[in-house]
Each structure stands twice: as C-alpha cells, then as structure tokens.
Amino acid sequence: MHGVVVSTERLTPSMVRVVLGGEGLAGFDPSGGTDAYVNLAIPPAGAPYGPVFDPAVVREEQPKELQPARRRYTVRAWDPAAGTHGELVLDFVVHGDSGAAGPWAAAAQPGDVLVFQGPGAGYTPNPGADWHLLVGDESAVPAIAASLEVLPAGARAFVRLLCDGPEHELALPAPAGVDLVWLHRAGAEAPADLLADAVAALDLPAGRGHAFVHGEADEVRALRRHLLGDRGLTRADMSCSPYWRRTMTDEDWRAVKRDFVAAMESDVA
C-alpha cells in the first residue's frame, strides 16, 4: 500500500505529524487495536525505483545499499470518510538527521509518497479491567493517545509519559478518571529511571489491571519486571514492547532486538 502526503505539522520540537491520503489507501483498515501499526519502506536518496514500489521485489532485485529502510510506526488516527479513500495520520519522533523515518517526515511535502505494509495490531484497552496503566516515551504517545480516546466512560487510568521537557508535551484526551503526568528528562539526575520510579511510586487500586508499556528497551524491561514480579500482573494483562534502545542506531537495534526480547521475557515468566 502507499499514501500521498496531504499535509504535515510540527506538533512539538521533536514530533512531526504527517497526513496521508490517496487511492493507495483503498482497503486500509486499522480497526484491530489502538496500537495499530504500519511497516514503512523508506528508500535511500537516489534509489532507482519508485515512488510506488513493491518492497519484496526491491529486496530481490536491488543490492542492500539501495533497499528501503524498514520502520514500524503506530497509526495515530484513521478517517475513512476523509478524501477519496480515507486519510491516515502518522506522528514521527524527529531528532535532527538521525535515523531514516524522522528525517523523511521532517522534509516531507504534499505530494510525496510513502510506501508501507500492514496494518497490524496487538492491543486495545480491556473494557473489563478495573484499571489501566499506560506508560511510555514519545515513541509510545500515538498509541497511548489513541487508547485514551476509546477508554470506557469513568474508566480509571494511570498514564506516565516521558519527554525531553515541557515544550515537548502534547495535549492528550484525559477524561475524568485519568491520572496523566508528564516526566521530563531535562534536569533529571537519572533520566533512564524516571518511568520506572514513577510507576513504582503509584498507589494502584485493587482489582484487575491492564497495562501498556512501550518505549525505550531498558526502561520497558525494568517496568515489565516490576509489574510482573512486584505488582502481580499477568503476562496476559500486559502489552510490553521495546521500540528502540538508548545508545543504539535503528539498524543496530533491529539486529539485536529479537535476542533482547527473548531475554526480557525470561526475566519473569
């Protein structure tokens, strides 16, 4: 599938929103979960194909240096009634020229094409849970925002979000019953511990909890260990996924992610 850039918007100093439309979205349906995602295929500069291409064919026909970078991004919103075939909203974390997807989003202009595969999904807030915990950094904000929008009326939810500073915060839907706090890396003595410490300090209610914990690998691993080992949550009541890892490039992280996840899951069975 593919989308054509309709508009872009700088939401914060580190986040860019891209809205896609066009006939390449025909049949798109991300209704499987609030963490619905697409797998982007971003060609290198000067690639001898495109702008619309089949990633599988390119992998077979082109050398590695000309193959597109593959990145997974959460669907922030989908409006099937917009445009001719709907509009897809993706929010990108941008850190200068680092990575592949961020720089693409920062430079995107109306008319540009983005090829992707999907969608897939794995999480939606359980309406039968007594309370919800949603934790992550900027990379998890799209899924957490989409999840907050579908929480049942009166649901109890605890949200802890990590960003660089106040100017990086986003206005999110936080109805009655939602305890939402932003944490800031700037000025913190131990930024990597902020999320784990904040969750450990929570006075969580009795009953069945349902947790969504996504973001930086070591932070997610520490939170998973705490929630399973100290809080008594079950694996079935948690969605934990490491999106990236501090000090690693995207490509380096992709090379070791499978082993990291296996080690993380063996921490607490």
LUMVODO-98165 format. One line per field, with one value per residue (C-alpha): residue number from 1; x, y, z. Coordinates in nm, 2 decimals, always signed. Example, Ala and Ser with C-alpha at 12.3 -4.5 7.8 and 13.67 -1.06 7.14 Angstrom:
<atoms>
num (1; 2)
east (+1.23; +1.37)
north (-0.45; -0.11)
up (+0.78; +0.71)
</atoms>
This chain:
<atoms>
num (1; 2; 3; 4; 5; 6; 7; 8; 9; 10; 11; 12; 13; 14; 15; 16; 17; 18; 19; 20; 21; 22; 23; 24; 25; 26; 27; 28; 29; 30; 31; 32; 33; 34; 35; 36; 37; 38; 39; 40; 41; 42; 43; 44; 45; 46; 47; 48; 49; 50; 51; 52; 53; 54; 55; 56; 57; 58; 59; 60; 61; 62; 63; 64; 65; 66; 67; 68; 69; 70; 71; 72; 73; 74; 75; 76; 77; 78; 79; 80; 81; 82; 83; 84; 85; 86; 87; 88; 89; 90; 91; 92; 93; 94; 95; 96; 97; 98; 99; 100; 101; 102; 103; 104; 105; 106; 107; 108; 109; 110; 111; 112; 113; 114; 115; 116; 117; 118; 119; 120; 121; 122; 123; 124; 125; 126; 127; 128; 129; 130; 131; 132; 133; 134; 135; 136; 137; 138; 139; 140; 141; 142; 143; 144; 145; 146; 147; 148; 149; 150; 151; 152; 153; 154; 155; 156; 157; 158; 159; 160; 161; 162; 163; 164; 165; 166; 167; 168; 169; 170; 171; 172; 173; 174; 175; 176; 177; 178; 179; 180; 181; 182; 183; 184; 185; 186; 187; 188; 189; 190; 191; 192; 193; 194; 195; 196; 197; 198; 199; 200; 201; 202; 203; 204; 205; 206; 207; 208; 209; 210; 211; 212; 213; 214; 215; 216; 217; 218; 219; 220; 221; 222; 223; 224; 225; 226; 227; 228; 229; 230; 231; 232; 233; 234; 235; 236; 237; 238; 239; 240; 241; 242; 243; 244; 245; 246; 247; 248; 249; 250; 251; 252; 253; 254; 255; 256; 257; 258; 259; 260; 261; 262; 263; 264; 265; 266; 267; 268; 269)
east (+0.00; +0.10; -0.02; +0.04; +0.13; -0.17; -0.02; +0.25; +0.25; +0.53; +0.35; +0.65; +1.02; +1.06; +0.74; +0.60; +0.25; +0.21; -0.13; -0.15; -0.43; -0.49; -0.61; -0.32; -0.51; -0.81; -0.90; -0.69; -0.85; -0.66; -0.95; -0.77; -0.63; -0.54; -0.17; -0.23; +0.09; +0.23; +0.57; +0.72; +0.96; +1.18; +1.41; +1.76; +1.84; +1.88; +1.71; +1.65; +1.28; +0.97; +0.80; +0.55; +0.72; +0.68; +0.93; +0.96; +1.05; +1.31; +1.47; +1.51; +1.64; +1.85; +2.17; +2.14; +2.26; +1.96; +1.69; +1.45; +1.49; +1.20; +1.05; +0.73; +0.51; +0.18; -0.13; -0.23; -0.56; -0.76; -1.05; -1.22; -1.45; -1.18; -1.06; -1.14; -1.01; -0.96; -0.68; -0.41; -0.23; +0.12; +0.32; +0.70; +0.96; +1.24; +1.59; +1.77; +1.92; +1.93; +1.75; +1.55; +1.18; +1.23; +1.43; +1.19; +0.89; +1.07; +1.13; +0.80; +0.60; +0.24; +0.26; +0.54; +0.47; +0.51; +0.51; +0.41; +0.27; +0.01; -0.17; -0.11; -0.21; -0.19; -0.35; -0.68; -0.77; -0.97; -1.31; -1.34; -1.03; -1.07; -0.79; -0.55; -0.18; -0.03; +0.34; +0.60; +0.81; +0.75; +0.75; +0.45; +0.25; +0.04; -0.08; -0.14; -0.34; -0.55; -0.61; -0.72; -0.98; -1.15; -1.15; -1.50; -1.66; -1.55; -1.25; -0.96; -0.63; -0.28; -0.06; +0.30; +0.48; +0.84; +0.97; +1.27; +1.09; +0.76; +0.78; +0.77; +0.44; +0.12; -0.23; -0.39; -0.75; -0.76; -1.13; -1.23; -1.07; -0.74; -0.43; -0.19; +0.16; +0.45; +0.80; +1.10; +1.45; +1.59; +1.74; +1.68; +1.97; +1.88; +1.66; +1.66; +1.50; +1.22; +0.94; +1.03; +1.05; +0.72; +0.53; +0.69; +0.55; +0.19; -0.07; -0.25; -0.60; -0.72; -0.87; -0.76; -0.52; -0.44; -0.11; +0.05; +0.43; +0.62; +0.93; +1.30; +1.42; +1.59; +1.30; +1.04; +1.24; +1.26; +0.89; +0.79; +1.00; +0.84; +0.48; +0.50; +0.73; +0.61; +0.26; +0.12; +0.01; +0.00; +0.15; -0.20; -0.28; +0.02; +0.15; +0.52; +0.73; +1.08; +1.07; +1.43; +1.74; +1.95; +2.30; +2.20; +2.12; +1.79; +1.98; +2.19; +1.88; +1.69; +1.99; +1.97; +1.60; +1.49; +1.75; +1.68; +1.31; +1.38; +1.60; +1.34; +1.07; +1.28; +1.33; +0.99; +0.79)
north (+0.00; +0.36; +0.71; +1.05; +1.33; +1.57; +1.78; +1.80; +1.97; +2.02; +1.93; +1.98; +2.04; +1.66; +1.54; +1.59; +1.48; +1.36; +1.31; +1.06; +1.02; +0.90; +0.59; +0.38; +0.37; +0.18; -0.11; +0.01; -0.09; -0.04; -0.14; -0.43; -0.23; +0.11; +0.03; -0.04; +0.00; +0.00; -0.11; +0.18; +0.14; +0.45; +0.44; +0.59; +0.90; +0.83; +0.49; +0.36; +0.28; +0.43; +0.63; +0.35; +0.01; -0.34; -0.38; -0.76; -0.71; -0.44; -0.67; -0.93; -0.70; -0.44; -0.45; -0.39; -0.03; +0.06; -0.12; +0.08; +0.13; -0.06; +0.11; +0.04; +0.33; +0.35; +0.47; +0.79; +0.82; +0.69; +0.87; +0.65; +0.93; +1.19; +1.24; +0.98; +0.67; +0.80; +0.97; +0.82; +1.01; +0.92; +1.10; +1.08; +1.15; +1.36; +1.40; +1.61; +1.40; +1.08; +0.77; +0.72; +0.79; +1.11; +1.29; +1.18; +1.32; +1.65; +1.70; +1.56; +1.78; +1.75; +1.51; +1.29; +0.92; +0.68; +0.30; +0.07; -0.27; -0.35; -0.27; -0.50; -0.46; -0.63; -0.41; -0.24; -0.13; -0.42; -0.28; -0.54; -0.42; -0.24; +0.00; +0.08; +0.17; +0.33; +0.41; +0.52; +0.79; +1.00; +0.69; +0.54; +0.86; +0.79; +0.45; +0.59; +0.88; +0.65; +0.42; +0.71; +0.80; +0.47; +0.41; +0.35; +0.64; +0.65; +0.42; +0.45; +0.50; +0.59; +0.75; +0.83; +0.98; +1.07; +1.35; +1.59; +1.89; +2.09; +2.21; +1.85; +1.77; +1.72; +1.79; +1.45; +1.34; +1.29; +1.25; +1.21; +0.91; +0.95; +1.04; +1.17; +1.30; +1.40; +1.34; +1.54; +1.41; +1.77; +1.83; +1.48; +1.32; +0.97; +1.02; +0.64; +0.57; +0.83; +0.60; +0.30; +0.52; +0.69; +0.36; +0.21; +0.51; +0.47; +0.35; +0.13; +0.01; -0.34; -0.55; -0.65; -0.41; -0.39; -0.24; -0.09; -0.03; +0.06; +0.27; +0.25; -0.11; -0.10; +0.11; -0.13; -0.42; -0.27; -0.19; -0.53; -0.69; -0.46; -0.51; -0.89; -0.95; -0.68; -0.58; -0.92; -0.85; -1.14; -1.15; -1.18; -0.84; -0.66; -0.53; -0.47; -0.37; -0.21; +0.02; +0.14; +0.13; +0.41; +0.44; +0.22; +0.32; +0.19; -0.07; -0.19; -0.22; -0.42; -0.66; -0.75; -0.69; -1.05; -1.16; -0.87; -0.95; -1.32; -1.22; -0.98; -1.24; -1.48; -1.23; -1.31; -1.59)
up (+0.00; -0.02; +0.08; -0.07; +0.17; +0.22; +0.49; +0.76; +1.10; +1.36; +1.68; +1.91; +1.86; +1.83; +1.67; +1.32; +1.21; +0.85; +0.70; +0.40; +0.15; -0.20; -0.38; -0.24; +0.09; -0.06; +0.16; +0.46; +0.79; +1.12; +1.34; +1.51; +1.80; +1.94; +1.88; +1.51; +1.31; +0.96; +0.83; +0.64; +0.35; +0.30; +0.00; +0.02; -0.17; -0.54; -0.53; -0.89; -0.83; -0.70; -0.58; -0.57; -0.54; -0.40; -0.11; -0.17; -0.53; -0.44; -0.19; -0.46; -0.73; -0.55; -0.35; +0.02; +0.00; -0.24; -0.04; +0.16; +0.54; +0.72; +1.02; +1.22; +1.31; +1.51; +1.34; +1.53; +1.36; +1.06; +0.90; +0.64; +0.53; +0.45; +0.10; -0.17; +0.02; +0.37; +0.55; +0.76; +1.04; +1.15; +1.42; +1.38; +1.65; +1.49; +1.63; +1.36; +1.09; +1.30; +1.16; +0.84; +0.92; +1.12; +0.86; +0.59; +0.79; +0.87; +0.50; +0.37; +0.14; +0.00; -0.30; -0.16; -0.15; +0.15; +0.08; +0.37; +0.46; +0.71; +0.93; +1.23; +1.59; +1.93; +2.20; +2.29; +2.65; +2.80; +2.89; +3.16; +3.35; +3.68; +3.60; +3.32; +3.32; +3.01; +3.02; +2.76; +2.60; +2.29; +2.06; +2.25; +2.26; +1.94; +2.07; +2.42; +2.28; +2.07; +2.37; +2.59; +2.32; +2.35; +2.73; +2.86; +3.04; +3.40; +3.35; +3.59; +3.42; +3.52; +3.24; +3.28; +2.98; +2.93; +2.71; +2.69; +2.86; +2.89; +2.53; +2.41; +2.58; +2.38; +2.47; +2.51; +2.59; +2.96; +3.08; +3.44; +3.60; +3.41; +3.61; +3.35; +3.43; +3.20; +3.32; +3.18; +3.11; +3.11; +3.45; +3.58; +3.76; +3.62; +3.32; +3.24; +3.58; +3.56; +3.43; +3.65; +3.96; +3.87; +3.83; +4.14; +4.34; +4.21; +4.46; +4.22; +4.31; +4.38; +4.11; +3.76; +3.58; +3.21; +3.12; +2.80; +2.84; +2.52; +2.45; +2.52; +2.56; +2.91; +3.05; +2.92; +3.06; +3.41; +3.41; +3.29; +3.57; +3.83; +3.71; +3.69; +3.99; +4.23; +4.13; +4.04; +3.69; +3.45; +3.10; +2.96; +3.11; +2.97; +2.64; +2.66; +2.36; +2.33; +2.03; +2.04; +2.26; +2.41; +2.25; +1.95; +1.60; +1.45; +1.24; +1.53; +1.75; +1.48; +1.46; +1.83; +1.92; +1.89; +2.14; +2.37; +2.38; +2.45; +2.74; +2.87; +2.86; +3.05; +3.34; +3.49; +3.32)
</atoms>
